[in-house]
Amino acid sequence: MHSWRIGDVTVTKIVELEMTGGTRFILPQATREAVLPIEWLAPHFMSDEGRLKMSIHALVIETPGRRMIVDTCLGNDKQGRGVPGWNGLSGPFLRDLAAAGFARETIDTVMCTHLHVDHVGWNTMLVDGKWVPTFPNARYLMGRVEFEHWRDQQDNHEQQLIFGDSVQPVFDAGLVDLVETDHRISPEVCFVPTLGHTPGHVSVRISSQGAEALITGDFVHHPCQLAHPEWAAAVDFDAVASTATRHEVFGRLAGTPTLVIGTHFAGPTAGRVVRDGDVYRLEV
């Protein structure tokens, strides 16, 4: 378990799955031949053989007055997912969350950077054959544009399943707040728009006592994209926009003390962006 201190705020990573290899369905450009020359990726983010390492995890944010969780992974018991290994999971995520000191009943805010399958799964849990909110005392914050886009995807069967078992139940329970892409959650925490991966994608900015951090969401999936900002994910809604977002964010953060916490970055997960010639690298 990793945790980081940003002023008066603590961020803690709770891992659901980590994997090495099998990432080409997300980043088809990241072949072994293309990533091996990016030597700084090893050993944290790439094996010696050039296989990328990635993680699916949630991030708990504790401020002086709030306890929040960002993106809720895949969830147990879900079916109809496009990646076979993501179906019917029976993992210890909630036990691990509680063991870290974060019983699900103590979470007051759930933040969804976007509404893809691996970011909303633990929004709900299966109880007596019914999907119920996992965090019953929390407000679930979802982007208005994001919510409306996926709600209306009637021809996308998989996304309708995801929406039906992991989004609609918390909406029906009256726990969802639809917000804008620059919504402020607390004095220390706000959303910032990082569009392209999905129509309403956001990242999470933390500012406290002069320190800053950025939780990425999926505008970047893997640190190799710092070396190749032009590598858009195969699942990006708008690859041109997501590429522009990476160039803008990396350029703005390069050389600053802002801690970048990657939503799918394995191992140490966080670091600072530095320039590396015409591109960038993550310094951990």
C-alpha positions as protocol buffer text, in pm:
chain_id: "A"
residue {
  index: 1
  type: MET
  ca { x: 0 y: 0 z: 0 }
}
residue {
  index: 2
  type: HIS
  ca { x: 132 y: 340 z: -101 }
}
residue {
  index: 3
  type: SER
  ca { x: 31 y: 673 z: 48 }
}
residue {
  index: 4
  type: TRP
  ca { x: 137 y: 1031 z: -13 }
}
residue {
  index: 5
  type: ARG
  ca { x: 110 y: 1353 z: 185 }
}
residue {
  index: 6
  type: ILE
  ca { x: 12 y: 1675 z: 7 }
}
residue {
  index: 7
  type: GLY
  ca { x: 8 y: 1946 z: 272 }
}
residue {
  index: 8
  type: ASP
  ca { x: -276 y: 1855 z: 508 }
}
residue {
  index: 9
  type: VAL
  ca { x: -412 y: 1593 z: 266 }
}
residue {
  index: 10
  type: THR
  ca { x: -325 y: 1222 z: 251 }
}
residue {
  index: 11
  type: VAL
  ca { x: -382 y: 1002 z: -55 }
}
residue {
  index: 12
  type: THR
  ca { x: -375 y: 622 z: -17 }
}
residue {
  index: 13
  type: LYS
  ca { x: -376 y: 363 z: -297 }
}
residue {
  index: 14
  type: ILE
  ca { x: -594 y: 52 z: -261 }
}
residue {
  index: 15
  type: VAL
  ca { x: -511 y: -201 z: -534 }
}
residue {
  index: 16
  type: GLU
  ca { x: -769 y: -428 z: -693 }
}
residue {
  index: 17
  type: LEU
  ca { x: -553 y: -580 z: -970 }
}
residue {
  index: 18
  type: GLU
  ca { x: -198 y: -545 z: -1100 }
}
residue {
  index: 19
  type: MET
  ca { x: -80 y: -702 z: -1422 }
}
residue {
  index: 20
  type: THR
  ca { x: 230 y: -730 z: -1641 }
}
residue {
  index: 21
  type: GLY
  ca { x: 164 y: -757 z: -2013 }
}
residue {
  index: 22
  type: GLY
  ca { x: -173 y: -785 z: -2182 }
}
residue {
  index: 23
  type: THR
  ca { x: -191 y: -408 z: -2229 }
}
residue {
  index: 24
  type: ARG
  ca { x: -187 y: -388 z: -2608 }
}
residue {
  index: 25
  type: PHE
  ca { x: -567 y: -368 z: -2622 }
}
residue {
  index: 26
  type: ILE
  ca { x: -531 y: -28 z: -2452 }
}
residue {
  index: 27
  type: LEU
  ca { x: -204 y: 96 z: -2606 }
}
residue {
  index: 28
  type: PRO
  ca { x: -149 y: -89 z: -2935 }
}
residue {
  index: 29
  type: GLN
  ca { x: 144 y: 138 z: -3025 }
}
residue {
  index: 30
  type: ALA
  ca { x: 338 y: 28 z: -2716 }
}
residue {
  index: 31
  type: THR
  ca { x: 506 y: -275 z: -2873 }
}
residue {
  index: 32
  type: ARG
  ca { x: 807 y: -437 z: -2710 }
}
residue {
  index: 33
  type: GLU
  ca { x: 1032 y: -278 z: -2972 }
}
residue {
  index: 34
  type: ALA
  ca { x: 882 y: 66 z: -2908 }
}
residue {
  index: 35
  type: VAL
  ca { x: 902 y: 65 z: -2527 }
}
residue {
  index: 36
  type: LEU
  ca { x: 1234 y: -108 z: -2461 }
}
residue {
  index: 37
  type: PRO
  ca { x: 1433 y: 205 z: -2562 }
}
residue {
  index: 38
  type: ILE
  ca { x: 1247 y: 400 z: -2289 }
}
residue {
  index: 39
  type: GLU
  ca { x: 1490 y: 272 z: -2029 }
}
residue {
  index: 40
  type: TRP
  ca { x: 1355 y: 475 z: -1735 }
}
residue {
  index: 41
  type: LEU
  ca { x: 1032 y: 270 z: -1746 }
}
residue {
  index: 42
  type: ALA
  ca { x: 1214 y: -29 z: -1593 }
}
residue {
  index: 43
  type: PRO
  ca { x: 1178 y: -174 z: -1338 }
}
residue {
  index: 44
  type: HIS
  ca { x: 869 y: 1 z: -1199 }
}
residue {
  index: 45
  type: PHE
  ca { x: 656 y: 36 z: -1512 }
}
residue {
  index: 46
  type: MET
  ca { x: 802 y: -224 z: -1750 }
}
residue {
  index: 47
  type: SER
  ca { x: 962 y: -567 z: -1719 }
}
residue {
  index: 48
  type: ASP
  ca { x: 1309 y: -635 z: -1854 }
}
residue {
  index: 49
  type: GLU
  ca { x: 1140 y: -804 z: -2150 }
}
residue {
  index: 50
  type: GLY
  ca { x: 947 y: -490 z: -2245 }
}
residue {
  index: 51
  type: ARG
  ca { x: 609 y: -589 z: -2102 }
}
residue {
  index: 52
  type: LEU
  ca { x: 418 y: -297 z: -1953 }
}
residue {
  index: 53
  type: LYS
  ca { x: 303 y: -306 z: -1592 }
}
residue {
  index: 54
  type: MET
  ca { x: -34 y: -155 z: -1506 }
}
residue {
  index: 55
  type: SER
  ca { x: -267 y: -139 z: -1208 }
}
residue {
  index: 56
  type: ILE
  ca { x: -635 y: -98 z: -1134 }
}
residue {
  index: 57
  type: HIS
  ca { x: -667 y: 79 z: -801 }
}
residue {
  index: 58
  type: ALA
  ca { x: -874 y: 331 z: -611 }
}
residue {
  index: 59
  type: LEU
  ca { x: -734 y: 634 z: -432 }
}
residue {
  index: 60
  type: VAL
  ca { x: -864 y: 746 z: -95 }
}
residue {
  index: 61
  type: ILE
  ca { x: -827 y: 1118 z: -20 }
}
residue {
  index: 62
  type: GLU
  ca { x: -836 y: 1234 z: 341 }
}
residue {
  index: 63
  type: THR
  ca { x: -862 y: 1606 z: 403 }
}
residue {
  index: 64
  type: PRO
  ca { x: -904 y: 1769 z: 746 }
}
residue {
  index: 65
  type: GLY
  ca { x: -1280 y: 1743 z: 701 }
}
residue {
  index: 66
  type: ARG
  ca { x: -1354 y: 1479 z: 438 }
}
residue {
  index: 67
  type: ARG
  ca { x: -1289 y: 1117 z: 340 }
}
residue {
  index: 68
  type: MET
  ca { x: -1323 y: 1060 z: -35 }
}
residue {
  index: 69
  type: ILE
  ca { x: -1250 y: 784 z: -284 }
}
residue {
  index: 70
  type: VAL
  ca { x: -1155 y: 840 z: -649 }
}
residue {
  index: 71
  type: ASP
  ca { x: -1263 y: 577 z: -903 }
}
residue {
  index: 72
  type: THR
  ca { x: -1391 y: 245 z: -774 }
}
residue {
  index: 73
  type: CYS
  ca { x: -1222 y: -14 z: -997 }
}
residue {
  index: 74
  type: LEU
  ca { x: -1404 y: -317 z: -1143 }
}
residue {
  index: 75
  type: GLY
  ca { x: -1607 y: -456 z: -855 }
}
residue {
  index: 76
  type: ASN
  ca { x: -1705 y: -811 z: -767 }
}
residue {
  index: 77
  type: ASP
  ca { x: -1971 y: -1023 z: -935 }
}
residue {
  index: 78
  type: LYS
  ca { x: -2005 y: -805 z: -1246 }
}
residue {
  index: 79
  type: GLN
  ca { x: -2080 y: -976 z: -1578 }
}
residue {
  index: 80
  type: GLY
  ca { x: -2080 y: -887 z: -1947 }
}
residue {
  index: 81
  type: ARG
  ca { x: -1742 y: -712 z: -1944 }
}
residue {
  index: 82
  type: GLY
  ca { x: -1546 y: -704 z: -2267 }
}
residue {
  index: 83
  type: VAL
  ca { x: -1225 y: -825 z: -2099 }
}
residue {
  index: 84
  type: PRO
  ca { x: -1285 y: -1187 z: -1991 }
}
residue {
  index: 85
  type: GLY
  ca { x: -1069 y: -1162 z: -1678 }
}
residue {
  index: 86
  type: TRP
  ca { x: -1288 y: -878 z: -1549 }
}
residue {
  index: 87
  type: ASN
  ca { x: -1603 y: -1088 z: -1522 }
}
residue {
  index: 88
  type: GLY
  ca { x: -1728 y: -1246 z: -1200 }
}
residue {
  index: 89
  type: LEU
  ca { x: -1450 y: -1121 z: -978 }
}
residue {
  index: 90
  type: SER
  ca { x: -1448 y: -1221 z: -612 }
}
residue {
  index: 91
  type: GLY
  ca { x: -1159 y: -1018 z: -480 }
}
residue {
  index: 92
  type: PRO
  ca { x: -1073 y: -873 z: -138 }
}
residue {
  index: 93
  type: PHE
  ca { x: -1101 y: -505 z: -232 }
}
residue {
  index: 94
  type: LEU
  ca { x: -1349 y: -409 z: 41 }
}
residue {
  index: 95
  type: ARG
  ca { x: -1153 y: -606 z: 303 }
}
residue {
  index: 96
  type: ASP
  ca { x: -833 y: -435 z: 191 }
}
residue {
  index: 97
  type: LEU
  ca { x: -1005 y: -97 z: 206 }
}
residue {
  index: 98
  type: ALA
  ca { x: -1125 y: -164 z: 561 }
}
residue {
  index: 99
  type: ALA
  ca { x: -787 y: -303 z: 667 }
}
residue {
  index: 100
  type: ALA
  ca { x: -628 y: 24 z: 554 }
}
residue {
  index: 101
  type: GLY
  ca { x: -863 y: 206 z: 792 }
}
residue {
  index: 102
  type: PHE
  ca { x: -1134 y: 302 z: 545 }
}
residue {
  index: 103
  type: ALA
  ca { x: -1451 y: 107 z: 619 }
}
residue {
  index: 104
  type: ARG
  ca { x: -1691 y: 167 z: 333 }
}
residue {
  index: 105
  type: GLU
  ca { x: -1946 y: 333 z: 562 }
}
residue {
  index: 106
  type: THR
  ca { x: -1691 y: 605 z: 649 }
}
residue {
  index: 107
  type: ILE
  ca { x: -1651 y: 733 z: 293 }
}
residue {
  index: 108
  type: ASP
  ca { x: -1843 y: 1058 z: 242 }
}
residue {
  index: 109
  type: THR
  ca { x: -1766 y: 1125 z: -126 }
}
residue {
  index: 110
  type: VAL
  ca { x: -1714 y: 903 z: -432 }
}
residue {
  index: 111
  type: MET
  ca { x: -1555 y: 1078 z: -730 }
}
residue {
  index: 112
  type: CYS
  ca { x: -1576 y: 930 z: -1080 }
}
residue {
  index: 113
  type: THR
  ca { x: -1321 y: 1074 z: -1322 }
}
residue {
  index: 114
  type: HIS
  ca { x: -1532 y: 910 z: -1593 }
}
residue {
  index: 115
  type: LEU
  ca { x: -1776 y: 621 z: -1626 }
}
residue {
  index: 116
  type: HIS
  ca { x: -1575 y: 343 z: -1787 }
}
residue {
  index: 117
  type: VAL
  ca { x: -1599 y: -12 z: -1652 }
}
residue {
  index: 118
  type: ASP
  ca { x: -1281 y: -8 z: -1440 }
}
residue {
  index: 119
  type: HIS
  ca { x: -1369 y: 319 z: -1268 }
}
residue {
  index: 120
  type: VAL
  ca { x: -1723 y: 255 z: -1144 }
}
residue {
  index: 121
  type: GLY
  ca { x: -1737 y: -114 z: -1046 }
}
residue {
  index: 122
  type: TRP
  ca { x: -1736 y: -76 z: -670 }
}
residue {
  index: 123
  type: ASN
  ca { x: -1995 y: 199 z: -686 }
}
residue {
  index: 124
  type: THR
  ca { x: -2227 y: -92 z: -616 }
}
residue {
  index: 125
  type: MET
  ca { x: -2219 y: -435 z: -456 }
}
residue {
  index: 126
  type: LEU
  ca { x: -2444 y: -737 z: -496 }
}
residue {
  index: 127
  type: VAL
  ca { x: -2670 y: -798 z: -195 }
}
residue {
  index: 128
  type: ASP
  ca { x: -2947 y: -1060 z: -214 }
}
residue {
  index: 129
  type: GLY
  ca { x: -2942 y: -1045 z: -593 }
}
residue {
  index: 130
  type: LYS
  ca { x: -2970 y: -667 z: -609 }
}
residue {
  index: 131
  type: TRP
  ca { x: -2713 y: -399 z: -685 }
}
residue {
  index: 132
  type: VAL
  ca { x: -2694 y: -157 z: -392 }
}
residue {
  index: 133
  type: PRO
  ca { x: -2461 y: 139 z: -321 }
}
residue {
  index: 134
  type: THR
  ca { x: -2133 y: 22 z: -171 }
}
residue {
  index: 135
  type: PHE
  ca { x: -2081 y: 354 z: 4 }
}
residue {
  index: 136
  type: PRO
  ca { x: -2422 y: 427 z: 155 }
}
residue {
  index: 137
  type: ASN
  ca { x: -2318 y: 747 z: 334 }
}
residue {
  index: 138
  type: ALA
  ca { x: -2144 y: 906 z: 36 }
}
residue {
  index: 139
  type: ARG
  ca { x: -2243 y: 1148 z: -236 }
}
residue {
  index: 140
  type: TYR
  ca { x: -2136 y: 1013 z: -575 }
}
residue {
  index: 141
  type: LEU
  ca { x: -1999 y: 1293 z: -793 }
}
residue {
  index: 142
  type: MET
  ca { x: -2028 y: 1237 z: -1168 }
}
residue {
  index: 143
  type: GLY
  ca { x: -1978 y: 1480 z: -1451 }
}
residue {
  index: 144
  type: ARG
  ca { x: -2306 y: 1592 z: -1601 }
}
residue {
  index: 145
  type: VAL
  ca { x: -2179 y: 1563 z: -1962 }
}
residue {
  index: 146
  type: GLU
  ca { x: -2024 y: 1223 z: -1886 }
}
residue {
  index: 147
  type: PHE
  ca { x: -2339 y: 1087 z: -1724 }
}
residue {
  index: 148
  type: GLU
  ca { x: -2570 y: 1204 z: -2001 }
}
residue {
  index: 149
  type: HIS
  ca { x: -2341 y: 1068 z: -2274 }
}
residue {
  index: 150
  type: TRP
  ca { x: -2327 y: 714 z: -2135 }
}
residue {
  index: 151
  type: ARG
  ca { x: -2691 y: 712 z: -2026 }
}
residue {
  index: 152
  type: ASP
  ca { x: -2787 y: 771 z: -2389 }
}
residue {
  index: 153
  type: GLN
  ca { x: -2566 y: 500 z: -2546 }
}
residue {
  index: 154
  type: GLN
  ca { x: -2860 y: 270 z: -2613 }
}
residue {
  index: 155
  type: ASP
  ca { x: -2680 y: 83 z: -2894 }
}
residue {
  index: 156
  type: ASN
  ca { x: -2373 y: 0 z: -2680 }
}
residue {
  index: 157
  type: HIS
  ca { x: -2479 y: -318 z: -2502 }
}
residue {
  index: 158
  type: GLU
  ca { x: -2170 y: -350 z: -2281 }
}
residue {
  index: 159
  type: GLN
  ca { x: -2186 y: 11 z: -2169 }
}
residue {
  index: 160
  type: GLN
  ca { x: -2556 y: -25 z: -2093 }
}
residue {
  index: 161
  type: LEU
  ca { x: -2473 y: -322 z: -1869 }
}
residue {
  index: 162
  type: ILE
  ca { x: -2207 y: -118 z: -1691 }
}
residue {
  index: 163
  type: PHE
  ca { x: -2440 y: 177 z: -1652 }
}
residue {
  index: 164
  type: GLY
  ca { x: -2717 y: -52 z: -1533 }
}
residue {
  index: 165
  type: ASP
  ca { x: -2526 y: -231 z: -1259 }
}
residue {
  index: 166
  type: SER
  ca { x: -2276 y: 34 z: -1148 }
}
residue {
  index: 167
  type: VAL
  ca { x: -2427 y: 379 z: -1215 }
}
residue {
  index: 168
  type: GLN
  ca { x: -2806 y: 364 z: -1232 }
}
residue {
  index: 169
  type: PRO
  ca { x: -2849 y: 200 z: -889 }
}
residue {
  index: 170
  type: VAL
  ca { x: -2673 y: 483 z: -705 }
}
residue {
  index: 171
  type: PHE
  ca { x: -2865 y: 738 z: -912 }
}
residue {
  index: 172
  type: ASP
  ca { x: -3191 y: 567 z: -825 }
}
residue {
  index: 173
  type: ALA
  ca { x: -3087 y: 569 z: -458 }
}
residue {
  index: 174
  type: GLY
  ca { x: -3064 y: 949 z: -475 }
}
residue {
  index: 175
  type: LEU
  ca { x: -2690 y: 955 z: -404 }
}
residue {
  index: 176
  type: VAL
  ca { x: -2563 y: 1107 z: -731 }
}
residue {
  index: 177
  type: ASP
  ca { x: -2470 y: 1472 z: -778 }
}
residue {
  index: 178
  type: LEU
  ca { x: -2421 y: 1566 z: -1145 }
}
residue {
  index: 179
  type: VAL
  ca { x: -2150 y: 1832 z: -1156 }
}
residue {
  index: 180
  type: GLU
  ca { x: -1945 y: 2034 z: -1404 }
}
residue {
  index: 181
  type: THR
  ca { x: -1590 y: 1950 z: -1507 }
}
residue {
  index: 182
  type: ASP
  ca { x: -1441 y: 2223 z: -1284 }
}
residue {
  index: 183
  type: HIS
  ca { x: -1645 y: 2136 z: -973 }
}
residue {
  index: 184
  type: ARG
  ca { x: -1486 y: 2209 z: -634 }
}
residue {
  index: 185
  type: ILE
  ca { x: -1538 y: 1933 z: -378 }
}
residue {
  index: 186
  type: SER
  ca { x: -1359 y: 2088 z: -79 }
}
residue {
  index: 187
  type: PRO
  ca { x: -1115 y: 2373 z: -15 }
}
residue {
  index: 188
  type: GLU
  ca { x: -832 y: 2134 z: -108 }
}
residue {
  index: 189
  type: VAL
  ca { x: -985 y: 1921 z: -385 }
}
residue {
  index: 190
  type: CYS
  ca { x: -1143 y: 2002 z: -722 }
}
residue {
  index: 191
  type: PHE
  ca { x: -1209 y: 1851 z: -1061 }
}
residue {
  index: 192
  type: VAL
  ca { x: -1019 y: 1980 z: -1364 }
}
residue {
  index: 193
  type: PRO
  ca { x: -1126 y: 1899 z: -1722 }
}
residue {
  index: 194
  type: THR
  ca { x: -888 y: 1667 z: -1911 }
}
residue {
  index: 195
  type: LEU
  ca { x: -1105 y: 1585 z: -2209 }
}
residue {
  index: 196
  type: GLY
  ca { x: -1060 y: 1335 z: -2488 }
}
residue {
  index: 197
  type: HIS
  ca { x: -1059 y: 993 z: -2328 }
}
residue {
  index: 198
  type: THR
  ca { x: -1432 y: 1041 z: -2274 }
}
residue {
  index: 199
  type: PRO
  ca { x: -1657 y: 1341 z: -2346 }
}
residue {
  index: 200
  type: GLY
  ca { x: -1659 y: 1465 z: -1986 }
}
residue {
  index: 201
  type: HIS
  ca { x: -1335 y: 1323 z: -1847 }
}
residue {
  index: 202
  type: VAL
  ca { x: -1184 y: 1496 z: -1543 }
}
residue {
  index: 203
  type: SER
  ca { x: -874 y: 1469 z: -1330 }
}
residue {
  index: 204
  type: VAL
  ca { x: -856 y: 1556 z: -961 }
}
residue {
  index: 205
  type: ARG
  ca { x: -638 y: 1840 z: -837 }
}
residue {
  index: 206
  type: ILE
  ca { x: -527 y: 1857 z: -473 }
}
residue {
  index: 207
  type: SER
  ca { x: -384 y: 2179 z: -328 }
}
residue {
  index: 208
  type: SER
  ca { x: -287 y: 2217 z: 37 }
}
residue {
  index: 209
  type: GLN
  ca { x: -29 y: 2421 z: 227 }
}
residue {
  index: 210
  type: GLY
  ca { x: 150 y: 2516 z: -96 }
}
residue {
  index: 211
  type: ALA
  ca { x: 177 y: 2154 z: -218 }
}
residue {
  index: 212
  type: GLU
  ca { x: -6 y: 2021 z: -523 }
}
residue {
  index: 213
  type: ALA
  ca { x: -95 y: 1685 z: -674 }
}
residue {
  index: 214
  type: LEU
  ca { x: -290 y: 1567 z: -976 }
}
residue {
  index: 215
  type: ILE
  ca { x: -475 y: 1234 z: -990 }
}
residue {
  index: 216
  type: THR
  ca { x: -479 y: 1162 z: -1361 }
}
residue {
  index: 217
  type: GLY
  ca { x: -779 y: 948 z: -1438 }
}
residue {
  index: 218
  type: ASP
  ca { x: -731 y: 811 z: -1789 }
}
residue {
  index: 219
  type: PHE
  ca { x: -606 y: 1104 z: -1992 }
}
residue {
  index: 220
  type: VAL
  ca { x: -284 y: 903 z: -1952 }
}
residue {
  index: 221
  type: HIS
  ca { x: -290 y: 527 z: -1893 }
}
residue {
  index: 222
  type: HIS
  ca { x: 81 y: 446 z: -1862 }
}
residue {
  index: 223
  type: PRO
  ca { x: 403 y: 643 z: -1807 }
}
residue {
  index: 224
  type: CYS
  ca { x: 523 y: 541 z: -2154 }
}
residue {
  index: 225
  type: GLN
  ca { x: 285 y: 808 z: -2283 }
}
residue {
  index: 226
  type: LEU
  ca { x: 508 y: 1076 z: -2131 }
}
residue {
  index: 227
  type: ALA
  ca { x: 774 y: 963 z: -2377 }
}
residue {
  index: 228
  type: HIS
  ca { x: 508 y: 936 z: -2650 }
}
residue {
  index: 229
  type: PRO
  ca { x: 223 y: 1181 z: -2582 }
}
residue {
  index: 230
  type: GLU
  ca { x: 95 y: 1103 z: -2932 }
}
residue {
  index: 231
  type: TRP
  ca { x: 10 y: 747 z: -2827 }
}
residue {
  index: 232
  type: ALA
  ca { x: -365 y: 768 z: -2778 }
}
residue {
  index: 233
  type: ALA
  ca { x: -544 y: 480 z: -2611 }
}
residue {
  index: 234
  type: ALA
  ca { x: -747 y: 257 z: -2838 }
}
residue {
  index: 235
  type: VAL
  ca { x: -1055 y: 334 z: -2628 }
}
residue {
  index: 236
  type: ASP
  ca { x: -1019 y: 713 z: -2636 }
}
residue {
  index: 237
  type: PHE
  ca { x: -1343 y: 881 z: -2745 }
}
residue {
  index: 238
  type: ASP
  ca { x: -1150 y: 1159 z: -2923 }
}
residue {
  index: 239
  type: ALA
  ca { x: -785 y: 1070 z: -2984 }
}
residue {
  index: 240
  type: VAL
  ca { x: -699 y: 1418 z: -3114 }
}
residue {
  index: 241
  type: ALA
  ca { x: -838 y: 1580 z: -2801 }
}
residue {
  index: 242
  type: SER
  ca { x: -675 y: 1329 z: -2563 }
}
residue {
  index: 243
  type: THR
  ca { x: -338 y: 1383 z: -2732 }
}
residue {
  index: 244
  type: ALA
  ca { x: -376 y: 1760 z: -2702 }
}
residue {
  index: 245
  type: THR
  ca { x: -461 y: 1716 z: -2334 }
}
residue {
  index: 246
  type: ARG
  ca { x: -146 y: 1512 z: -2271 }
}
residue {
  index: 247
  type: HIS
  ca { x: 75 y: 1767 z: -2444 }
}
residue {
  index: 248
  type: GLU
  ca { x: -86 y: 2053 z: -2251 }
}
residue {
  index: 249
  type: VAL
  ca { x: -77 y: 1889 z: -1909 }
}
residue {
  index: 250
  type: PHE
  ca { x: 274 y: 1745 z: -1940 }
}
residue {
  index: 251
  type: GLY
  ca { x: 407 y: 2076 z: -2068 }
}
residue {
  index: 252
  type: ARG
  ca { x: 244 y: 2268 z: -1786 }
}
residue {
  index: 253
  type: LEU
  ca { x: 363 y: 2032 z: -1512 }
}
residue {
  index: 254
  type: ALA
  ca { x: 717 y: 1965 z: -1638 }
}
residue {
  index: 255
  type: GLY
  ca { x: 976 y: 2087 z: -1391 }
}
residue {
  index: 256
  type: THR
  ca { x: 720 y: 2176 z: -1124 }
}
residue {
  index: 257
  type: PRO
  ca { x: 687 y: 2008 z: -782 }
}
residue {
  index: 258
  type: THR
  ca { x: 333 y: 1886 z: -859 }
}
residue {
  index: 259
  type: LEU
  ca { x: 299 y: 1518 z: -770 }
}
residue {
  index: 260
  type: VAL
  ca { x: 133 y: 1320 z: -1050 }
}
residue {
  index: 261
  type: ILE
  ca { x: -56 y: 1016 z: -921 }
}
residue {
  index: 262
  type: GLY
  ca { x: -142 y: 782 z: -1207 }
}
residue {
  index: 263
  type: THR
  ca { x: -477 y: 607 z: -1190 }
}
residue {
  index: 264
  type: HIS
  ca { x: -331 y: 305 z: -1372 }
}
residue {
  index: 265
  type: PHE
  ca { x: 40 y: 349 z: -1291 }
}
residue {
  index: 266
  type: ALA
  ca { x: 181 y: 38 z: -1122 }
}
residue {
  index: 267
  type: GLY
  ca { x: 449 y: 18 z: -856 }
}
residue {
  index: 268
  type: PRO
  ca { x: 533 y: 355 z: -704 }
}
residue {
  index: 269
  type: THR
  ca { x: 237 y: 503 z: -900 }
}
residue {
  index: 270
  type: ALA
  ca { x: 339 y: 867 z: -844 }
}
residue {
  index: 271
  type: GLY
  ca { x: 617 y: 1100 z: -949 }
}
residue {
  index: 272
  type: ARG
  ca { x: 700 y: 1434 z: -1103 }
}
residue {
  index: 273
  type: VAL
  ca { x: 707 y: 1522 z: -1471 }
}
residue {
  index: 274
  type: VAL
  ca { x: 1043 y: 1634 z: -1605 }
}
residue {
  index: 275
  type: ARG
  ca { x: 1149 y: 1719 z: -1957 }
}
residue {
  index: 276
  type: ASP
  ca { x: 1346 y: 1458 z: -2149 }
}
residue {
  index: 277
  type: GLY
  ca { x: 1455 y: 1620 z: -2472 }
}
residue {
  index: 278
  type: ASP
  ca { x: 1144 y: 1706 z: -2671 }
}
residue {
  index: 279
  type: VAL
  ca { x: 924 y: 1482 z: -2455 }
}
residue {
  index: 280
  type: TYR
  ca { x: 894 y: 1389 z: -2088 }
}
residue {
  index: 281
  type: ARG
  ca { x: 959 y: 1124 z: -1824 }
}
residue {
  index: 282
  type: LEU
  ca { x: 826 y: 1046 z: -1478 }
}
residue {
  index: 283
  type: GLU
  ca { x: 1074 y: 1094 z: -1197 }
}
residue {
  index: 284
  type: VAL
  ca { x: 982 y: 874 z: -900 }
}
